[in-house]
Amino acid sequence: MGLRSVRAGGAVADHTDVDAAAASCPVTGVAAPREPATERAGGDDVAAEAAEFLQLFHAERGLPGLAERLAEVREEIALTGSYRHTREELVYGAKVAWRQSARCVGRIRWAGLKVRDRRHVTTVAGIAQELAAHLAAGDNGGRIQSVITVFAPDRPGVGPRARIWNDQLIRYCGHRRADGSVLGDPAQVGMTEAARRLGWRPSPVPGRFDLLPWVIETAHEDPTVVAVPRELVREVALTHPSYPWFADLMLRWHALPVISNMRLRIGGVDYSCAPFNGHYLSDEIGTRNMGDRARYDQLLVVATALGLDTSREDTLWREHAVLVINQAVLHSFKEAGVRVSDPHTESELFMKFCAQEERAGRPVHGDWSWINGSVGWAALHAVHHRYYDTRVPNPNLWQADRAYDAEGVAELSLRQRHELARTQED
């Protein structure tokens, strides 16, 4: 595959981790589910999903003309295998997909989601510029707002028309050293290697928090390395209100979790390029990103600095250390004026969301094992909620397939896939 390298930016037009390579909830960062292992919907199934979605859209919005719209959509599906959403349908569908996202605890904010319709943007350069605009819109001066940018829908039977290789728009490199150790984020070794295979070269003096470039491809353009606009990346240095030495650890994290490998599915139509953000839950940074052994692995470092006895597990030194890191995250983000949530407040808000859905006569979709934080989980209200609807909702968000393997080796490019499809049609 060829390499092109461009820089995102220019005029900004429009103003979260069990597995970091997995798509994540836009508030908590936890992975989105994979679609059930069934064959992708054909024309009849697309028509059925479309009808279900349009009935919901017209009913909840109180709109007339359902029969006429259903007839239009069925005719379009019969001719092309898919159909085009109106802008209003797209906006509504994206919001409801978040409302029904079973693994996200922050869904009380679903109605306020800002939906950026960019289905007409189909080039790598154009997508890169819109990703830069998304960063600016989502960051919102530190007052993080929930945003989704929706690019062109997938081609039926072929796949995405555009794809972002990164699992989030802002990630830190994982530099593999000669001895096998990793400098930076071990979860990003594969993506770092994938970028290198495309010709990208890291800084001559690599560090723990080097920004990964974007890799973007389309149906007509090979995977392209794009430099992330550094001026649009807000980062927070982590300090602790009671332990001055914490600043000496030189830890930091970015403010905006933009998930870029979730596939939005609305009424039988897939949008595999639809980056989506909310704001961080402190637990995702403090417990997962900083605490996990396969990530920055800071529990022993912090416990040692605290003078804890780490020789035995019954001293609960890990729990003590992870609590201190979470305190540092909450303190630092608030001091920097960046929006962040704690697990207890978010759990209370989630229960309010459940009550709202029940009053509206809607099922509460949820995966119990995913919507509870790791810090103080037994005290979280969501833990005690007695039921969730586990049926597959429509619309929904699914984890997209990764473009490369653990060694950074890429599969067939989108351009090759679409060219093959055109050859077979001829």
Salt bridges, closest charged atoms under 4 A:
ASP14 OD1 - LYS114 NZ 3.19
ASP14 OD2 - ARG116 NE 2.82
ASP14 OD2 - ARG118 NH2 3.04
ASP17 OD2 - ARG171 NH2 3.05
ASP17 OD2 - ARG295 NH1 3.27
GLU35 OE1 - ARG40 NE 3.43
GLU35 OE1 - ARG263 NH2 2.59
GLU49 OE2 - ARG265 NH2 2.83
GLU60 OE2 - ARG99 NH2 3.00
GLU60 OE2 - ARG362 NH1 3.52
GLU72 OE1 - ARG69 NH1 3.37
GLU89 OE2 - ARG69 NE 2.77
ASP117 OD2 - ARG119 NH2 2.87
GLU130 OE1 - ARG116 NH2 2.59
GLU130 OE1 - ARG118 NE 2.99
ASP139 OD2 - ARG234 NH2 2.85
ASP167 OD1 - ARG171 NE 2.89
ASP185 OD2 - ARG295 NH2 2.78
ASP210 OD2 - HIS175 NE2 2.92
GLU217 OE2 - ARG163 NH2 2.68
GLU221 OE2 - ARG4 NH2 2.51
ASP222 OD1 - ARG415 NE 2.72
GLU231 OE1 - ARG7 NH2 3.27
GLU235 OE1 - ARG230 NH2 2.35
GLU235 OE2 - ARG252 NE 3.12
ASP270 OD2 - ARG40 NH1 3.19
ASP270 OD1 - ARG263 NH1 2.71
ASP270 OD2 - ARG265 NH1 2.76
ASP292 OD1 - ARG288 NH2 2.71
ASP309 OD2 - ARG312 NH1 3.11
GLU313 OE2 - ARG318 NH2 2.83
ASP314 OD1 - ARG312 NE 2.84
GLU346 OE2 - ARG109 NH1 2.64
GLU348 OE2 - HIS381 NE2 3.77
GLU357 OE1 - ARG99 NE 3.63
GLU357 OE2 - ARG362 NH2 2.81
ASP367 OD2 - ARG103 NE 3.44
ASP389 OD1 - HIS365 ND1 3.96
ASP389 OD2 - ARG391 NH2 2.54
ASP401 OD1 - ARG34 NH1 3.47
GLU411 OE2 - ARG163 NH1 2.90
GLU411 OE2 - ARG417 NH2 3.14
GLU419 OE2 - ARG415 NH1 2.98
GLU425 OE2 - ARG155 NH2 2.20
